[in-house]
Amino acid sequence: MTDFSPESLASIGPKEFAQLVKSTSDAKITEVMASERRVKILDEIFHRMPGMFRAERAGDTATVIHWIITGGPGGPGGASDTYETMIENQTCTVTSTPAREPKLAMTMDGLTFLKIVSGTGNPVTLFMTGKIKAKGDVMLATSIPKLFDIPKG
């Protein structure tokens, strides 16, 4: 199996990524996501998001979602990285420089985020146990899995 690193992520597809997350220890993922390498990993995942978007399921959805990923390098508790996903006119665009008011803002650590996007973690369970904090339209959060082609871990 490939080592968990930004370089390996760039060279594998979604199914392989799901397997990589599943086969890597939580401690190793947490370590990588607390390092300087995390931005490359997050950038790669969010760069792929529009390609994983299922426009046919979006209907007339028009929304802005902020993903706040905590636990980055620096200071106690680490830094946060925020990405903005905008869905409108059956398209999905992503930026790492949020500019719009979100309808939903979700905060989670790097490990939780990777479990969500790889399909290896149950979003409802992670929300109910406080691993994901949602502010705004919580019902919107329940529709995210149907809007994206998330691999099954």
Protein Blocks (a to p, Z undefined) as FASTA:
>chain_A
ZZddfklmmmpcfklmmmmmmmpcfklmmmmmmmmklmmmmmmmmmmmmmmpcfklnmma
ccddddddehiaeiehiaadddddddeehiacddfbdfbdcfbdcdddfklmmmmmnopa
cfklmmmnopaccehjfklmmmmmmmpccddZZ
